[in-house]
Amino acid sequence: PPIVVSVDASGAFFIDQKSIPTEEFLPTLTANSENDKERRIHVRADRNVNYGKVMEVMGSINSAGFTKVALVSEAPGQGAPAK
């Protein structure tokens, strides 16, 4: 299964719904993936998060060597954004 990375409206990071301090984000992601750089990573963000911040998160995941990073969105009218 993919690892879900979320960014809430305040810019806080979550990995599979667990809050992660910014400085521990990439080491925790690597540990959760068991250092499998081919593991799928799904990135979700609150709709109030600046697009640049979302791209920054995706870029840092990619620069850490993960190759399967995808932005996940919801269709209009479906549920609330990630928190």
C-alpha positions as CSV (number, residue, x, y, z in Angstrom):
1,P,0.0,0.0,0.0
2,P,1.1,3.6,-0.6
3,I,2.4,5.8,2.2
4,V,0.1,8.8,2.6
5,V,1.8,12.2,3.3
6,S,-0.5,15.0,4.3
7,V,0.0,18.7,4.9
8,D,-2.6,20.5,7.0
9,A,-3.7,24.1,6.7
10,S,-1.0,25.2,9.2
11,G,1.7,23.5,7.2
12,A,2.2,20.6,9.6
13,F,3.3,17.2,8.1
14,F,1.6,13.9,8.7
15,I,2.7,10.4,7.5
16,D,-0.2,7.9,7.5
17,Q,-2.1,10.3,9.8
18,K,0.7,10.6,12.4
19,S,2.0,14.1,13.0
20,I,5.7,14.4,12.2
21,P,8.0,17.3,13.1
22,T,9.4,19.0,10.0
23,E,13.0,18.1,10.8
24,E,12.1,14.4,11.1
25,F,9.9,14.2,8.0
26,L,12.3,12.6,5.5
27,P,14.0,10.3,7.9
28,T,10.6,9.1,9.1
29,L,9.4,8.6,5.6
30,T,12.5,6.6,4.7
31,A,12.0,4.4,7.8
32,N,8.3,3.9,7.1
33,S,9.1,2.8,3.5
34,E,11.8,0.4,4.8
35,N,14.2,2.3,2.5
36,D,12.2,1.1,-0.5
37,K,12.6,4.1,-2.9
38,E,10.1,2.5,-5.3
39,R,7.3,2.6,-2.6
40,R,4.4,4.7,-3.8
41,I,3.9,8.0,-1.9
42,H,0.6,9.8,-2.1
43,V,0.6,13.5,-1.1
44,R,-2.5,15.2,0.1
45,A,-2.9,18.7,1.3
46,D,-5.6,20.9,2.8
47,R,-7.1,23.1,0.2
48,N,-5.8,26.2,2.1
49,V,-2.2,25.2,1.8
50,N,-0.2,27.3,-0.7
51,Y,0.5,25.3,-4.0
52,G,4.2,26.2,-3.7
53,K,4.3,24.4,-0.3
54,V,2.8,21.3,-1.8
55,M,5.4,21.4,-4.6
56,E,8.1,21.9,-2.1
57,V,7.0,18.8,-0.2
58,M,6.8,16.7,-3.3
59,G,10.2,18.0,-4.4
60,S,11.8,17.1,-1.1
61,I,10.3,13.6,-1.3
62,N,11.6,13.2,-4.9
63,S,15.1,14.6,-4.0
64,A,15.2,12.0,-1.2
65,G,15.2,9.3,-3.9
66,F,11.5,8.3,-4.0
67,T,10.4,7.9,-7.6
68,K,6.7,7.2,-7.3
69,V,5.2,10.4,-5.8
70,A,1.7,11.4,-6.7
71,L,-0.6,14.2,-5.7
72,V,-4.0,13.0,-4.6
73,S,-7.1,15.1,-4.9
74,E,-10.8,14.7,-4.3
75,A,-13.5,15.2,-6.8
76,P,-15.6,18.3,-6.1
77,G,-18.2,17.7,-3.5
78,Q,-16.5,14.6,-2.0
79,G,-15.5,14.8,1.7
80,A,-13.3,17.3,3.5
81,P,-9.7,18.0,2.6
82,A,-6.9,16.2,4.4
83,K,-6.2,17.5,7.9
